[in-house]
Amino acid sequence: MKKVTRFFWFCSGAHVDTLKKYPIEHNKYVGIGATIFFTALFASLSGGYAMYFVFSGNAFAVGFAILFGLIWGTAIFNMDRYIVSSINKEGSMNQQILQATPRILLAIMIGIVISRPLELKIFDKEIRSKLKTAYLKGQHTKIDSLQKTYQQKYAQELGKNNDLKKEKDSLERDINRSRYQLNQEVFGDKTNQTSGIIGYGTYAKQKADVLKEKEDRLKTVTDNLGQMDSYLGQRKDYEGVNSTRLFNEKQLDSLSNVAGFADRNWALGQLSYNVDGTRDLDTYMAISFIGYLFILFECLPVFVKLMSPRGPYDTALAKMTEANNYYADKDKDRDIAVTDNTYDHSLSTDIERRKQIITAQSEYDLGRQTYD
């Protein structure tokens, strides 16, 4: 327990040697340190999970996720530890709140960042269902777009093809009717369209010729229609109309499994809305409260430090800080004094040396003039 306690003291950013002197403060800083540690732990899991989806499908995805999770958790731990330890209890409550405001804003941002990947994991089943619906809808849209583009691009050919089909249908009806009338003419059935004379006479021959012309025309139209259908079929293959199909359940499962972080994040946002675009309050509140929980969890060490009264550890730390500042000032004064004295000594020594040089030079010059 002593090792665990000292570890959480370290996590809280407290000065352990000073904190040990005041047992009444021990539990408070154990709680602050534990909150910082578990926030970093959740951040590590969150970052690792997010990185796993970034490298999803890669053989080293798990390794990258573990490495990034450790780095991300360590960074959040260091940041939280600094935020909490940098808040001192000097001054009024308003001054403390003003001092802590930037740190609270940073804690809120950290809470939002670390909560999102965990929300993705919590709502994984709903996200997969939303992604399947979105992928299927997207495939429908793609097929409709291909069909529309195809119809616009080959509108003239399609129009001609429809005309050939109509003509073919009309010819087939006329041929059936003409054959029936020819049979009536041959067998002598008296109608408005037949003479009533039995046998293959003049009228029957005329009707047979008309039937032959229609059959020849039908053959031509059928051949042209076949060629046009073949051409349009090739164009459909070329434009991708025939090859594009709706996804089956197995394909949708595969797509949702390899969906990236951005797609999953979009699907999570869409869970808060109904099909008609209205807000799904239940899902929205569930997702929001998870985010709020992590934001509160991230801000909790700062709030605890702000709400806790000034204790003996804070007083001792303030005095120690004041003493260290005083020592630093004195150390500065000592360095200044040493520098001044050293400079003055160097200056006087340099002046004396130059005087000696000048005196020696003068005596030398005087001696030369006397000799001359």
Summary of the structure (lengths in Angstrom):
residues: 372
radius of gyration: 46.9
end to end distance: 98.5
largest distance: 175.4
contacts: 1027
relative contact order: 0.11
helix: 83%
strand: 1%
